[in-house]
Amino acid sequence: MLSLSLISTLLLSSCVLAVPLEKRTPPNIPTTAAAKTALSGLTVAAQGPQTGYSRDLFPTWDTISGTCNTRETVLKRDGTDVVVSSACAATSGSWYSPYDGATWTAASDVDIDHMVPLSNAWKSGAAQWTTAQRRTFANDLTNPQLIAVTDNVNTSKSDSGPEEWKPPLTSYYCTYAKMYTKVKSVYRLTVTSAEKSALTSMLNTC
C-alpha cells in the first residue's frame, strides 16, 4: 500500500509535468504595426543568382562566451532548465518548437533555424557583403534571426522563403512574419513580390 507521502510526491510530480513549458522567444520581435511599416519599406526585386553561393561564406557558430558557441547559446536561451557540460553541450533540458508546437528533451532533436535562410540572403543582397558581414548575419543574437525548432521541420523549410514554406502552426504565422520582416529590414535585403505578398498575408493574421 502506498504511503501518503509517496502519493503526495507522485501527485506533485504529475502536476509539475502538466505545467506547460515557458515559450521563450528570440529578441527584438517588432510589433505588428512596426513590421507592416518595415515591410512597406523593403525594396521589391527579383532574386539574384545562386551562383557562387556556399554556406561556408556565412561562417556559423562563433564562440560567444567561454566554450559556448552560437548554437549552444541559442539552445540555452530558447530552452527551459537547460544543463550544459563543461564544453557547453546541452545535456538536459526542454525545448518548445513554436513552428510545430512540439516539445523536445534532447538537444539532438533541435535545430537552430536561420529565420531568413542564408541562401535567400545571398540572392537578396548578401552576395555583395564581406565575409565579416555574412558572419554577423549568420550568428545574429541581437535580432530575431536565430530560433530553436524541431530538426525535421527546419529541414522541410530548407532555404525557402515564406512564399514557399510556412510554419505548420498557422497560429505562428504572425510572429514568423514579424521576425522575418525585421531581419530583412535590418540587413536591407530585398524581397520578391511573392515574398512580400506572403508576408503581408501572414501579418494580416495578427
C-alpha positions in Angstrom: 0.0 0.0 0.0 1.4 3.4 -1.0 2.2 5.8 1.9 0.5 9.2 2.0 3.9 10.8 1.4 4.6 8.8 -1.7 1.1 9.5 -3.1 1.7 13.2 -2.4 5.1 13.1 -4.2 3.5 11.3 -7.2 0.7 13.8 -7.4 3.1 16.7 -7.2 5.3 15.2 -10.0 2.2 14.8 -12.2 1.3 18.4 -11.6 4.8 19.6 -12.4 4.8 17.7 -15.7 1.4 19.1 -16.6 2.7 22.7 -16.4 3.3 24.0 -19.9 6.8 24.9 -20.8 7.6 28.6 -20.9 7.6 29.7 -24.5 10.8 31.7 -24.9 11.2 33.9 -27.9 14.1 35.5 -29.8 14.9 39.2 -29.1 13.6 42.3 -30.7 10.4 40.9 -32.4 8.6 44.1 -33.7 5.0 45.0 -33.1 2.6 44.2 -35.9 2.4 47.9 -36.9 6.2 48.2 -36.9 6.5 45.1 -39.0 4.0 46.4 -41.6 5.8 49.7 -41.8 9.1 47.9 -42.3 7.6 45.6 -44.9 6.4 48.6 -46.9 9.9 50.0 -46.9 11.6 46.9 -48.3 12.8 47.0 -51.9 11.0 44.6 -54.1 13.2 42.9 -56.7 13.8 39.6 -58.4 16.2 37.3 -56.6 19.8 37.4 -57.7 21.5 34.2 -59.0 22.6 31.4 -56.7 26.0 31.5 -58.5 28.9 31.4 -56.1 26.8 30.6 -53.0 28.2 28.4 -50.3 27.3 28.1 -46.6 31.0 28.4 -45.9 30.7 32.0 -47.0 28.5 32.5 -43.9 30.7 31.3 -41.1 28.4 29.9 -38.4 28.5 29.1 -34.7 31.0 31.6 -33.5 32.3 31.3 -29.9 30.1 33.6 -27.9 31.3 33.1 -24.3 33.8 30.7 -22.8 33.2 27.4 -24.6 29.7 28.3 -25.8 29.2 28.9 -29.5 26.1 30.5 -31.2 24.1 27.2 -31.4 24.7 26.4 -27.8 23.8 29.9 -26.7 20.5 29.8 -28.6 19.8 26.4 -27.1 20.2 27.9 -23.6 18.2 31.0 -24.5 15.3 29.2 -26.0 15.2 26.2 -23.7 13.9 25.6 -20.2 16.1 24.2 -17.4 19.0 23.6 -19.8 22.0 21.9 -18.2 25.3 22.0 -20.1 28.6 20.2 -19.8 32.0 21.8 -19.4 32.1 22.0 -23.2 28.8 23.8 -23.2 27.0 20.9 -24.8 23.3 20.7 -23.6 23.0 17.5 -21.6 19.4 18.0 -20.5 16.5 20.5 -20.8 13.3 21.1 -22.7 12.8 22.9 -25.9 9.4 24.1 -27.3 9.4 24.5 -31.1 6.9 27.3 -32.0 6.9 26.2 -35.6 5.0 23.0 -34.9 4.2 23.1 -31.2 6.4 20.1 -30.3 8.4 19.8 -27.2 11.8 18.0 -27.1 14.0 16.9 -24.2 17.1 16.0 -26.3 19.1 18.8 -27.9 19.9 16.5 -30.8 16.2 16.8 -31.9 16.5 20.6 -32.1 18.0 22.7 -34.9 18.8 26.4 -34.9 16.9 27.9 -37.8 18.1 31.0 -39.6 14.8 32.9 -39.9 16.0 34.4 -43.3 17.8 31.5 -44.9 21.4 32.0 -45.8 20.8 31.2 -49.5 17.8 33.6 -49.6 20.0 36.3 -48.1 22.7 35.6 -50.7 20.2 36.1 -53.5 18.7 39.3 -52.0 21.8 41.3 -51.2 24.4 39.3 -49.1 26.4 38.3 -52.2 27.8 41.8 -52.1 28.7 41.6 -48.4 32.1 41.0 -46.9 32.7 37.7 -45.1 32.6 39.6 -41.8 29.2 40.9 -42.6 27.9 37.5 -43.5 29.4 36.1 -40.3 27.4 38.7 -38.3 24.2 37.8 -40.1 24.7 34.0 -39.6 25.4 34.4 -35.8 23.0 37.3 -35.0 21.8 37.1 -31.4 20.5 40.7 -31.4 17.8 40.4 -33.9 15.2 37.6 -34.3 17.3 35.7 -36.9 18.0 32.5 -34.9 15.5 30.2 -33.2 15.5 26.7 -31.8 13.0 24.4 -33.6 12.2 20.8 -34.4 15.0 19.5 -36.6 12.9 17.8 -39.3 10.7 20.9 -39.5 13.8 23.0 -40.1 14.9 20.5 -42.8 11.5 20.9 -44.5 11.9 24.6 -44.6 15.4 24.3 -46.0 16.2 27.6 -47.8 12.6 28.5 -48.6 11.1 31.9 -48.2 7.5 32.4 -46.8 6.1 32.3 -50.3 7.1 28.6 -50.5 7.1 27.5 -46.8 5.2 28.5 -43.7 5.3 27.1 -40.2 2.9 24.1 -39.7 1.1 26.0 -36.9 -1.0 28.8 -38.6 -1.2 30.5 -35.2 2.6 31.2 -35.6 2.2 33.0 -38.9 2.0 36.4 -37.4 5.1 36.1 -35.2 7.1 34.4 -38.0 6.3 37.2 -40.5 7.2 39.8 -37.9 10.6 38.2 -37.3 11.3 37.6 -41.0 10.4 41.1 -41.9 12.5 42.6 -39.1 15.6 40.7 -40.3 15.1 41.6 -43.9 14.7 45.3 -42.9 17.7 45.4 -40.5 20.0 44.0 -43.2 18.4 45.9 -46.1 17.7 42.7 -48.0 15.3 42.8 -50.9 12.1 40.8 -51.2 10.4 39.3 -54.2 6.8 40.3 -55.0 5.7 36.8 -54.0 7.7 37.0 -50.8 6.1 40.4 -49.9 2.6 39.1 -50.7 3.1 36.1 -48.4 4.4 38.3 -45.6 1.5 40.7 -46.0 -1.0 37.9 -45.7 0.8 36.4 -42.7 0.9 39.8 -40.9 -2.8 40.2 -41.6 -3.4 37.2 -39.3 -2.0 39.1 -36.3 
